[in-house]
Amino acid sequence: MPPCSAKCGKNAILKRPKTGDVLCKECFFEAFENEIHFTISRAKLFRAGAKVAVAASGGKDSTVLAYVLKLLNEKYDYKLDLVLLSIDEGITGYRDDSLDTVKQNRDDYKMPLKIMSYKDLYGWTMDEIVAEIGRKNNCTFCGVFRRQALDRGAALLNVDYLATGHNADDIAETVLMNILRGDLARLSRCTSIITVMQPAQSLLT
């Protein structure tokens, strides 16, 4: 393996497509964390003292998001109040393992966790919805319900921000879907780093 581009004396283990740098593990972590801090600072994503809910699915993206926000919050003293917000769709055998991961995140990162279910929010589990409407287009229904459930959960927790762990593939997929649909309104805002949530009172009606 070639030597690390950061000239730390170690061998590189990966090449970053964004910059072309080849980095060892430690230097990659440092570069990754520095870029996130730079983005938060430049875009003024959070105000000091704000309450932030991290949308936690138990997957790698939201787990890394929770970890790095906690790390940077402590390192740079953002003064954020961080909580984990997870959604249980009520799909038998689907969410159980990932909810266990979220609970482990809660313990590891010492962050409060709120799990909200479709049953609590809508009076139906996703299994019950599928039993009524059938399997056709049920993923579309679930995606809409899940996003609204996160917004409603954030409103119930009275948070100032809801942070989601979307990656570049997610953004690219959203852009392509909006192009194919001809949805210019959504296309113009789908790559924004900040979106505005609806007022809590409208979410809870």
C-alpha positions as CSV (number, residue, x, y, z in Angstrom):
1,M,0.0,0.0,0.0
2,P,1.2,3.6,-0.7
3,P,2.1,5.9,2.2
4,C,-0.7,8.1,3.7
5,S,-1.1,11.4,1.8
6,A,-1.2,13.2,5.2
7,K,2.5,12.2,5.7
8,C,1.8,10.6,9.0
9,G,4.2,7.8,8.3
10,K,1.6,5.1,8.0
11,N,0.4,3.2,5.0
12,A,-2.8,4.2,3.3
13,I,-5.8,1.8,3.4
14,L,-8.2,3.7,1.1
15,K,-8.4,6.3,-1.6
16,R,-11.0,9.1,-1.3
17,P,-12.8,9.6,-4.7
18,K,-13.6,13.2,-3.7
19,T,-10.0,14.4,-3.2
20,G,-7.9,11.6,-4.6
21,D,-6.0,11.4,-1.3
22,V,-4.9,8.0,0.0
23,L,-5.2,7.9,3.7
24,C,-4.7,5.6,6.7
25,K,-7.6,4.9,9.0
26,E,-6.8,7.5,11.6
27,C,-6.2,10.3,9.0
28,F,-9.4,9.4,7.2
29,F,-11.4,9.7,10.4
30,E,-9.8,13.1,11.1
31,A,-10.5,14.4,7.6
32,F,-14.1,13.1,7.8
33,E,-14.7,14.8,11.1
34,N,-13.0,18.0,10.0
35,E,-15.2,18.2,6.9
36,I,-18.4,17.7,8.9
37,H,-17.3,20.4,11.4
38,F,-16.5,22.8,8.5
39,T,-19.9,22.1,7.0
40,I,-21.8,22.7,10.2
41,S,-19.8,25.9,10.9
42,R,-20.0,27.3,7.3
43,A,-23.7,26.6,6.9
44,K,-24.5,27.6,10.5
45,L,-26.6,24.5,10.8
46,F,-27.3,24.7,14.5
47,R,-27.6,27.4,17.1
48,A,-26.0,27.0,20.5
49,G,-28.3,25.4,23.1
50,A,-30.6,23.9,20.5
51,K,-32.3,20.5,20.9
52,V,-31.5,18.1,18.0
53,A,-33.2,14.8,17.3
54,V,-31.1,12.4,15.3
55,A,-33.3,10.2,13.1
56,A,-32.0,6.7,14.2
57,S,-32.8,3.7,12.1
58,G,-30.1,1.5,13.4
59,G,-28.4,1.5,10.0
60,K,-24.8,2.5,9.3
61,D,-25.6,6.1,8.1
62,S,-27.7,7.1,11.1
63,T,-25.3,5.3,13.5
64,V,-22.4,7.3,12.1
65,L,-24.4,10.5,12.2
66,A,-25.2,10.0,15.9
67,Y,-21.6,9.2,16.8
68,V,-20.1,12.1,14.9
69,L,-22.6,14.7,16.2
70,K,-21.9,13.6,19.7
71,L,-18.1,13.7,19.1
72,L,-18.1,17.1,17.5
73,N,-20.6,18.5,20.0
74,E,-18.2,17.7,22.8
75,K,-15.0,18.6,20.9
76,Y,-16.2,22.0,19.7
77,D,-18.7,22.8,22.4
78,Y,-21.7,23.3,20.1
79,K,-23.9,23.1,23.3
80,L,-26.4,20.9,21.6
81,D,-28.9,18.7,23.4
82,L,-28.9,15.5,21.4
83,V,-31.6,12.8,21.4
84,L,-32.2,9.8,19.3
85,L,-35.6,9.4,17.5
86,S,-36.5,6.0,16.1
87,I,-39.6,4.9,14.2
88,D,-41.2,1.4,14.6
89,E,-43.3,0.8,11.5
90,G,-44.8,-2.3,12.9
91,I,-43.5,-4.7,10.3
92,T,-43.1,-8.2,11.7
93,G,-39.4,-9.3,11.7
94,Y,-38.2,-6.2,9.9
95,R,-37.3,-3.5,12.5
96,D,-36.6,-5.7,15.6
97,D,-32.8,-6.1,15.0
98,S,-32.3,-2.5,14.0
99,L,-34.1,-1.2,17.1
100,D,-31.8,-3.3,19.2
101,T,-28.9,-1.5,17.4
102,V,-30.5,1.9,18.2
103,K,-30.8,0.9,21.9
104,Q,-27.1,-0.1,21.8
105,N,-26.4,3.4,20.3
106,R,-28.3,4.9,23.2
107,D,-26.2,3.1,25.7
108,D,-22.9,3.6,23.9
109,Y,-23.4,7.3,23.2
110,K,-25.3,8.1,26.4
111,M,-28.1,9.8,24.4
112,P,-31.8,9.7,25.3
113,L,-33.9,7.5,22.9
114,K,-37.5,8.0,21.9
115,I,-39.1,5.2,19.9
116,M,-42.4,6.1,18.2
117,S,-44.6,3.6,16.4
118,Y,-47.0,3.9,13.6
119,K,-49.5,2.3,16.0
120,D,-49.1,5.2,18.4
121,L,-49.1,7.9,15.8
122,Y,-51.7,6.6,13.3
123,G,-53.5,3.8,15.1
124,W,-52.3,1.3,12.6
125,T,-49.2,-0.8,12.2
126,M,-47.7,-1.2,8.7
127,D,-48.7,-4.9,8.8
128,E,-52.3,-3.8,9.5
129,I,-52.2,-1.3,6.6
130,V,-50.9,-3.9,4.2
131,A,-53.7,-6.3,5.3
132,E,-56.1,-3.6,4.2
133,I,-54.6,-2.2,1.0
134,G,-52.6,-5.2,-0.2
135,R,-48.9,-5.4,-1.1
136,K,-49.0,-3.1,-4.2
137,N,-47.4,0.2,-3.6
138,N,-47.1,-0.5,0.2
139,C,-43.5,0.8,0.2
140,T,-44.7,4.1,-1.1
141,F,-47.2,4.4,1.7
142,C,-44.6,3.4,4.3
143,G,-42.0,5.9,3.0
144,V,-44.5,8.8,3.3
145,F,-45.7,7.6,6.7
146,R,-42.2,7.2,8.0
147,R,-41.1,10.8,7.0
148,Q,-44.3,12.2,8.6
149,A,-43.7,10.0,11.7
150,L,-40.2,11.6,12.1
151,D,-41.7,15.1,11.8
152,R,-44.4,14.3,14.2
153,G,-41.9,12.7,16.6
154,A,-39.7,15.7,16.4
155,A,-42.7,18.0,17.2
156,L,-43.7,15.9,20.1
157,L,-40.2,16.0,21.5
158,N,-40.2,19.8,20.9
159,V,-36.8,19.7,19.1
160,D,-35.4,22.6,17.1
161,Y,-33.7,20.4,14.5
162,L,-34.2,16.9,13.0
163,A,-30.9,15.5,11.6
164,T,-31.1,12.7,9.1
165,G,-28.2,10.5,7.8
166,H,-28.7,10.8,4.0
167,N,-25.7,9.9,1.9
168,A,-24.7,10.9,-1.6
169,D,-26.6,7.9,-3.2
170,D,-29.8,8.9,-1.4
171,I,-29.5,12.5,-2.8
172,A,-28.7,11.2,-6.3
173,E,-31.7,8.9,-6.2
174,T,-34.0,11.8,-5.1
175,V,-32.7,14.1,-7.8
176,L,-33.3,11.5,-10.5
177,M,-36.8,10.7,-9.2
178,N,-37.8,14.3,-9.2
179,I,-36.4,14.8,-12.8
180,L,-38.3,11.8,-14.0
181,R,-41.5,13.1,-12.3
182,G,-41.0,16.6,-13.7
183,D,-41.3,17.9,-10.1
184,L,-39.5,21.2,-10.4
185,A,-40.5,22.4,-7.0
186,R,-39.0,19.5,-5.2
187,L,-36.0,19.4,-7.5
188,S,-35.1,22.9,-6.6
189,R,-35.0,22.1,-2.8
190,C,-34.1,18.4,-2.7
191,T,-30.4,19.1,-2.4
192,S,-30.7,21.8,0.2
193,I,-28.7,21.0,3.4
194,I,-31.6,22.4,5.5
195,T,-35.3,21.9,4.9
196,V,-38.0,23.6,6.9
197,M,-40.3,21.4,8.9
198,Q,-44.0,22.1,9.1
199,P,-45.2,23.8,12.3
200,A,-45.8,21.4,15.1
201,Q,-49.5,22.4,15.4
202,S,-50.2,21.3,11.9
203,L,-48.3,18.0,12.3
204,L,-50.4,17.1,15.3
205,T,-53.8,17.7,13.9
